[in-house]
Amino acid sequence: MRILLIVIIVFLQARAYSQIIKGKVLDSQSGTPLTDVTVYISNSSRSTTTDTKGFFSIEGFSNSNYDIVFSLVGYQITSLHSDKISANQIEIRLQARKNDLSPVVIQNFDKDGWMKWGKLFTDLFIGTLPFSDQCIIKNKDAVKFRYSKKTNSIEVVALEPLEIENKYLGYKIRYDLQQFIYDFNSTQILYTGYPMFKNISTRKKYLLEREKRREDVYEGSLLHFMRALYSNALEKEGFKMQRLKKIPNKEKKRADSIFNANRYISFRPDGTKVIMNKMEQVFPPDSVNYYKSLRLQPDILWLLDKHFLTSDSIYVRNDTIGKIYSFPLYLYITYPNKLQLPEYYKNRATQNNNSYITSIASLSPDTELLVFENGQYAPPTDFIIEAYWSWSEKVSSMLPFDYKSYETINQ
């Protein structure tokens, strides 16, 4: 993303684990200091706003890459990556937003978008976990939909930052949605954005219940796994990891070809064409039933390596502030300490409600995965998850990267 604002930034060393970032935000045309610009570290609870002179101060991280996001109504949202910040004082100017809502653009949005697509978007974005109904988008009117018949996909546009209240986990989330596309053909979702977290309440009675819920969501999550991977503590934290590869189901393919070879066309007395199959006349009943069972199997079979992997098994090298991993094919990741939620099995062929958390991960070709101590990883769009995490890792279960358990905080 092109840097579109001017910030004066200097570093002051704070504790050994963080740094204070100070700066100033100005209008790109007039050079006037901008007041009330929301400044936050994406996917964290660290945020602030600029004062009347455009100045801000925010605590960063010293052991992770991150994006500092600058957001103000009427101006273009932008982010500044931490590796672009130097100790030298620099100026970057915030540009006014162009009028994107021209009559032509407005006409491209579905007039009854939320009525048609709102539930689908909520299910895919917020989630369908048992507590997802306690995570509410407060400004639904800002959400617009654009359906493409050509690609059979839906694009979601947010005209302003989404205001989300997650009562279950006790967060108010400001989500600057940058992109959201759902492909109906592949059922794949691609969305990017910048979330900012704030605690709803700090009352002790509510605090204990809130932290218990957060801890429960954290256990077995993708965030938990990434931290365990970085710390080389997969076994200690309860994860098991194995290599997995996909192979074509040749037996099913053979059954399909036999079935298709025995199809023929017949006509009813009224002339209606009917597609029939003569397999039952050609093969004995046991063979017919066998071929039918094969045709119910998936086109692709999974071949699981029996050996368990450690973090070192996929470790490549150290980065300046992270670790780099790489793996071919797929990773089969399980967390036997926790069962998958019953809601996961709704509308799925598998109905084994006693399965523990099981997910599949893969990397885009020629991609390496950079993982940081706090569980953040990059590039996020090239780390692809399937199975349980693809269902459970939603906004309603999202924790900030600076999340710590209540016990850890009070140690």
C-alpha positions as CSV (number, residue, x, y, z in Angstrom):
1,M,0.0,0.0,0.0
2,R,1.3,3.4,-0.9
3,I,2.1,5.7,2.0
4,L,-0.3,8.6,1.9
5,L,0.3,10.6,5.0
6,I,3.0,12.7,6.5
7,V,4.2,11.7,10.0
8,I,7.1,13.1,11.9
9,I,8.4,10.1,13.8
10,V,11.1,9.7,16.4
11,F,11.9,6.7,18.7
12,L,12.4,6.8,22.4
13,Q,13.5,3.5,24.0
14,A,11.0,2.5,26.7
15,R,11.2,-0.9,28.3
16,A,13.3,-3.7,26.8
17,Y,10.2,-5.1,25.2
18,S,8.7,-2.0,23.6
19,Q,9.4,1.4,22.1
20,I,7.5,4.6,22.1
21,I,6.7,6.0,18.7
22,K,6.0,9.7,18.5
23,G,4.9,11.7,15.5
24,K,2.8,14.3,13.9
25,V,0.1,14.1,11.2
26,L,-0.5,16.9,8.7
27,D,-2.8,17.6,5.8
28,S,-0.9,16.9,2.6
29,Q,-2.2,20.1,0.8
30,S,-2.2,22.8,3.4
31,G,0.3,21.4,5.9
32,T,-2.2,22.0,8.7
33,P,-2.0,19.6,11.7
34,L,-4.8,17.1,11.8
35,T,-6.7,16.6,15.1
36,D,-8.4,13.4,16.3
37,V,-6.7,11.2,13.8
38,T,-7.0,7.6,15.1
39,V,-3.6,6.1,15.4
40,Y,-3.3,2.4,16.3
41,I,-1.2,-0.7,15.9
42,S,-3.3,-3.1,13.7
43,N,-4.7,-6.1,15.4
44,S,-3.8,-4.9,18.9
45,S,-5.3,-2.9,21.8
46,R,-2.8,-0.1,21.4
47,S,-4.3,3.1,20.1
48,T,-4.4,6.8,20.5
49,T,-5.5,10.0,18.7
50,T,-3.7,13.1,17.6
51,D,-4.0,16.2,19.7
52,T,-4.9,19.7,18.6
53,K,-1.4,20.1,17.1
54,G,-1.4,16.8,15.3
55,F,0.9,15.1,17.7
56,F,0.6,11.5,18.9
57,S,2.5,9.0,21.0
58,I,2.0,5.3,21.0
59,E,3.7,2.3,22.4
60,G,5.0,-0.2,19.7
61,F,6.5,-3.6,19.8
62,S,10.2,-4.4,19.6
63,N,9.9,-8.1,18.8
64,S,7.4,-8.0,15.9
65,N,6.7,-6.4,12.6
66,Y,3.4,-4.5,12.7
67,D,1.4,-1.8,10.9
68,I,0.7,1.6,12.4
69,V,-2.7,2.7,11.0
70,F,-3.8,6.3,10.6
71,S,-7.5,6.9,10.0
72,L,-9.6,10.0,9.9
73,V,-13.0,10.6,8.3
74,G,-12.6,12.4,5.0
75,Y,-9.0,11.2,4.5
76,Q,-7.5,8.1,3.0
77,I,-6.7,5.4,5.5
78,T,-3.1,4.2,5.3
79,S,-0.7,2.1,7.2
80,L,3.0,2.5,7.9
81,H,4.9,-0.7,8.3
82,S,7.3,-0.8,11.3
83,D,10.3,-1.7,9.1
84,K,9.7,1.6,7.2
85,I,10.2,3.6,10.4
86,S,13.7,4.9,11.0
87,A,15.2,6.9,13.9
88,N,15.4,9.9,11.6
89,Q,12.6,12.4,11.7
90,I,10.4,12.2,8.6
91,E,7.3,13.8,7.3
92,I,4.5,12.1,5.5
93,R,1.2,13.8,4.7
94,L,-2.3,12.5,4.9
95,Q,-4.3,13.0,1.7
96,A,-7.9,14.0,1.5
97,R,-10.2,11.2,0.3
98,K,-11.5,11.7,-3.2
99,N,-15.3,11.5,-3.7
100,D,-15.5,7.7,-4.4
101,L,-19.3,7.7,-4.1
102,S,-20.1,9.1,-7.5
103,P,-23.6,8.3,-8.9
104,V,-22.1,5.5,-11.1
105,V,-20.4,3.8,-8.1
106,I,-23.6,4.1,-6.0
107,Q,-25.6,2.4,-8.8
108,N,-23.2,-0.5,-8.8
109,F,-24.0,-1.3,-5.1
110,D,-27.0,-3.7,-4.6
111,K,-29.9,-1.5,-3.5
112,D,-31.2,-4.1,-1.0
113,G,-27.7,-5.4,-0.2
114,W,-28.0,-6.1,3.5
115,M,-31.4,-7.8,3.0
116,K,-29.9,-10.1,0.3
117,W,-26.4,-10.6,1.5
118,G,-26.2,-9.4,5.1
119,K,-26.6,-12.9,6.7
120,L,-24.0,-14.4,4.4
121,F,-21.5,-11.6,5.2
122,T,-22.2,-11.9,8.9
123,D,-21.7,-15.6,8.9
124,L,-18.5,-15.4,6.9
125,F,-17.0,-12.4,8.7
126,I,-18.4,-12.4,12.2
127,G,-18.8,-16.2,12.3
128,T,-21.4,-18.9,13.3
129,L,-19.8,-19.9,16.6
130,P,-22.3,-20.4,19.5
131,F,-21.4,-16.9,20.8
132,S,-21.2,-15.1,17.4
133,D,-24.7,-13.6,17.9
134,Q,-23.1,-11.5,20.8
135,C,-20.8,-9.9,18.3
136,I,-22.7,-7.1,16.5
137,I,-21.8,-4.7,13.7
138,K,-23.3,-1.4,15.0
139,N,-23.1,0.6,11.7
140,K,-24.6,-1.8,9.1
141,D,-25.6,1.0,6.9
142,A,-21.9,1.6,6.0
143,V,-21.7,-1.9,4.5
144,K,-22.4,-2.1,0.8
145,F,-22.5,-5.1,-1.5
146,R,-21.6,-5.6,-5.2
147,Y,-22.4,-8.9,-6.9
148,S,-20.6,-10.0,-10.0
149,K,-22.5,-12.4,-12.2
150,K,-19.4,-12.8,-14.4
151,T,-17.2,-14.2,-11.6
152,N,-20.1,-15.4,-9.4
153,S,-18.6,-13.5,-6.4
154,I,-19.7,-10.9,-3.9
155,E,-17.6,-7.9,-3.0
156,V,-18.2,-6.1,0.3
157,V,-17.3,-2.4,0.7
158,A,-17.3,-0.5,4.0
159,L,-17.8,3.2,3.6
160,E,-16.4,3.9,7.0
161,P,-14.7,1.8,9.7
162,L,-16.9,-0.9,11.0
163,E,-17.9,-0.5,14.7
164,I,-18.2,-3.9,16.2
165,E,-19.2,-4.8,19.7
166,N,-18.2,-8.2,21.0
167,K,-20.0,-8.6,24.3
168,Y,-18.9,-12.2,24.7
169,L,-15.2,-11.4,24.7
170,G,-15.6,-7.9,26.0
171,Y,-14.1,-6.0,23.1
172,K,-15.1,-3.0,21.0
173,I,-13.5,-3.4,17.7
174,R,-12.9,-0.8,15.1
175,Y,-12.3,-2.6,11.8
176,D,-11.0,-0.7,8.8
177,L,-12.1,-3.2,6.1
178,Q,-9.9,-2.9,3.0
179,Q,-11.1,-5.8,1.0
180,F,-13.7,-8.6,1.2
181,I,-14.5,-11.0,-1.6
182,Y,-16.4,-14.3,-1.5
183,D,-16.2,-16.6,-4.5
184,F,-19.3,-18.8,-4.7
185,N,-17.6,-21.2,-7.1
186,S,-14.6,-22.1,-4.9
187,T,-16.3,-21.0,-1.6
188,Q,-13.0,-19.2,-0.8
189,I,-13.0,-15.9,1.2
190,L,-10.4,-13.2,0.9
191,Y,-10.6,-10.3,3.3
192,T,-8.0,-7.9,4.6
193,G,-8.3,-5.0,7.1
194,Y,-7.0,-3.3,10.2
195,P,-8.7,-4.2,13.5
196,M,-8.3,-2.1,16.7
197,F,-9.4,-3.5,20.1
198,K,-10.7,-1.8,23.2
199,N,-11.9,-3.4,26.4
200,I,-15.6,-2.8,27.1
201,S,-15.4,-3.0,30.9
202,T,-12.8,-3.4,33.6
203,R,-15.1,-4.2,36.5
204,K,-13.6,-7.0,38.5
205,K,-16.8,-9.2,38.5
206,Y,-17.1,-8.9,34.7
207,L,-13.3,-9.1,34.2
208,L,-12.9,-12.6,35.6
209,E,-15.7,-14.0,33.4
210,R,-14.3,-12.1,30.4
211,E,-10.8,-13.4,30.8
212,K,-12.1,-17.0,31.3
213,R,-13.9,-16.7,27.9
214,R,-10.9,-15.2,26.2
215,E,-8.6,-18.0,27.5
216,D,-11.1,-20.6,26.3
217,V,-11.1,-19.0,22.8
218,Y,-7.3,-18.8,22.8
219,E,-6.7,-22.5,23.6
220,G,-6.3,-24.4,20.4
221,S,-6.6,-21.3,18.2
222,L,-4.4,-20.3,15.3
223,L,-2.9,-17.6,17.5
224,H,-2.0,-20.2,20.2
225,F,-0.5,-22.4,17.5
226,M,1.7,-19.7,16.0
227,R,3.1,-18.7,19.5
228,A,3.8,-22.4,20.2
229,L,5.5,-22.8,16.8
230,Y,7.7,-19.8,17.4
231,S,8.7,-21.0,20.9
232,N,9.4,-24.5,19.7
233,A,6.8,-25.7,22.2
234,L,4.2,-27.5,20.1
235,E,4.1,-30.6,22.3
236,K,4.3,-28.6,25.5
237,E,1.3,-26.5,24.4
238,G,-0.7,-29.5,23.3
239,F,-0.4,-29.4,19.5
240,K,0.5,-32.2,17.2
241,M,1.7,-31.6,13.6
242,Q,2.1,-34.0,10.7
243,R,2.8,-33.8,7.0
244,L,-0.1,-34.4,4.7
245,K,-0.5,-34.7,1.0
246,K,-3.4,-35.0,-1.4
247,I,-3.6,-37.9,-3.9
248,P,-6.2,-38.5,-6.6
249,N,-8.9,-41.1,-5.7
250,K,-8.2,-43.5,-8.6
251,E,-10.8,-46.0,-7.5
252,K,-13.5,-43.4,-7.5
253,K,-12.4,-42.2,-11.0
254,R,-12.6,-45.8,-12.2
255,A,-16.1,-46.3,-10.7
256,D,-17.3,-43.0,-12.3
257,S,-16.0,-44.2,-15.7
258,I,-17.8,-47.6,-15.4
259,F,-21.0,-45.8,-14.3
260,N,-20.8,-43.4,-17.2
261,A,-20.0,-46.2,-19.7
262,N,-23.3,-48.0,-18.8
263,R,-25.6,-45.0,-19.2
264,Y,-28.1,-44.9,-21.9
265,I,-31.0,-42.8,-23.0
266,S,-34.6,-44.1,-22.9
267,F,-37.9,-42.5,-23.8
268,R,-41.2,-42.6,-21.9
269,P,-44.5,-43.1,-23.7
270,D,-45.0,-39.3,-23.7
271,G,-41.7,-38.8,-25.4
272,T,-39.8,-37.5,-22.4
273,K,-36.1,-38.4,-22.5
274,V,-34.8,-40.3,-19.4
275,I,-31.2,-41.2,-18.7
276,M,-30.9,-44.8,-17.4
277,N,-28.1,-47.0,-16.3
278,K,-27.7,-50.7,-17.0
279,M,-25.1,-51.5,-14.3
280,E,-27.5,-53.7,-12.4
281,Q,-27.9,-55.9,-15.5
282,V,-24.2,-56.1,-16.2
283,F,-22.7,-56.5,-12.7
284,P,-23.7,-58.6,-9.7
285,P,-25.4,-56.7,-6.8
286,D,-22.2,-56.7,-4.6
287,S,-20.2,-55.0,-7.3
288,V,-23.0,-52.5,-8.0
289,N,-23.1,-51.5,-4.3
290,Y,-19.3,-51.3,-4.2
291,Y,-19.2,-49.0,-7.2
292,K,-22.0,-46.8,-5.7
293,S,-20.1,-46.5,-2.4
294,L,-16.9,-45.5,-4.3
295,R,-18.8,-42.7,-6.1
296,L,-19.7,-41.2,-2.8
297,Q,-16.1,-40.8,-1.8
298,P,-14.2,-37.5,-2.4
299,D,-12.2,-37.0,-5.6
300,I,-9.1,-36.3,-3.6
301,L,-7.8,-38.5,-0.7
302,W,-5.5,-37.4,2.1
303,L,-2.3,-39.3,2.9
304,L,-1.1,-38.6,6.4
305,D,2.5,-39.2,7.5
306,K,2.5,-41.1,10.8
307,H,5.5,-39.2,12.2
308,F,4.9,-36.1,14.3
309,L,6.8,-32.9,13.5
310,T,8.5,-30.3,15.8
311,S,8.9,-26.6,15.0
312,D,12.5,-27.4,14.0
313,S,11.2,-29.7,11.3
314,I,9.9,-26.8,9.2
315,Y,12.3,-24.1,10.5
316,V,14.5,-22.4,7.9
317,R,16.3,-19.5,9.6
318,N,16.1,-16.6,11.9
319,D,14.9,-13.2,10.7
320,T,16.0,-10.0,12.5
321,I,12.9,-10.1,14.8
322,G,11.2,-13.4,13.8
323,K,11.6,-16.9,12.5
324,I,11.1,-18.2,9.0
325,Y,9.4,-21.5,8.3
326,S,8.7,-23.4,5.1
327,F,6.9,-26.6,4.3
328,P,5.8,-28.4,1.1
329,L,2.3,-29.8,0.6
330,Y,0.2,-29.5,3.7
331,L,0.4,-29.6,7.5
332,Y,-2.2,-31.6,9.5
333,I,-2.5,-29.8,12.9
334,T,-4.5,-31.2,15.8
335,Y,-5.1,-30.1,19.4
336,P,-6.3,-33.2,21.3
337,N,-7.0,-31.2,24.5
338,K,-10.2,-29.7,23.1
339,L,-13.2,-30.9,21.1
340,Q,-14.5,-29.1,18.1
341,L,-17.6,-27.2,18.8
342,P,-20.9,-29.0,17.8
343,E,-21.9,-26.0,15.7
344,Y,-19.0,-26.8,13.3
345,Y,-20.7,-29.9,12.1
346,K,-23.9,-28.1,11.0
347,N,-24.5,-28.6,7.2
348,R,-21.4,-30.8,7.0
349,A,-21.3,-34.4,5.8
350,T,-19.2,-35.4,8.8
351,Q,-21.2,-35.6,12.0
352,N,-18.6,-37.0,14.4
353,N,-19.1,-34.6,17.3
354,N,-16.4,-36.2,19.4
355,S,-13.5,-35.1,17.2
356,Y,-10.8,-32.8,18.7
357,I,-9.7,-29.7,17.0
358,T,-8.2,-30.6,13.6
359,S,-7.1,-28.1,10.9
360,I,-5.1,-28.2,7.7
361,A,-2.6,-25.5,6.7
362,S,-0.7,-24.8,3.4
363,L,1.5,-22.2,1.9
364,S,1.2,-20.5,-1.5
365,P,3.9,-21.8,-3.9
366,D,7.4,-20.5,-3.3
367,T,6.4,-18.8,-0.1
368,E,8.0,-18.7,3.3
369,L,6.2,-18.0,6.5
370,L,7.6,-15.4,8.9
371,V,6.3,-15.9,12.5
372,F,6.8,-13.5,15.4
373,E,6.9,-14.2,19.1
374,N,3.4,-12.7,19.7
375,G,1.8,-15.1,17.2
376,Q,1.6,-12.6,14.3
377,Y,2.7,-14.1,10.9
378,A,3.3,-12.9,7.4
379,P,2.3,-12.9,4.6
380,P,-1.2,-13.6,6.0
381,T,-2.9,-14.1,2.6
382,D,-0.4,-16.9,1.7
383,F,-1.0,-19.0,4.7
384,I,-4.1,-20.9,3.9
385,I,-6.2,-22.8,6.5
386,E,-8.8,-25.4,6.0
387,A,-11.1,-27.6,8.2
388,Y,-11.8,-26.3,11.7
389,W,-9.8,-23.1,11.8
390,S,-11.4,-22.0,8.5
391,W,-14.7,-22.0,10.4
392,S,-13.6,-20.9,13.9
393,E,-11.1,-18.1,13.1
394,K,-13.6,-15.2,12.7
395,V,-14.1,-11.7,14.1
396,S,-16.3,-13.0,17.0
397,S,-13.4,-15.2,18.2
398,M,-10.5,-12.8,17.3
399,L,-8.0,-11.8,19.9
400,P,-5.4,-9.0,19.5
401,F,-1.8,-10.0,19.0
402,D,-0.9,-8.4,22.4
403,Y,-3.4,-10.7,24.1
404,K,-2.1,-12.2,27.4
405,S,-4.0,-14.5,29.7
406,Y,-5.2,-13.0,33.0
407,E,-2.8,-15.2,34.9
408,T,0.2,-14.1,32.8
409,I,-0.7,-10.4,33.4
410,N,-0.8,-10.9,37.1
411,Q,2.4,-12.9,37.4
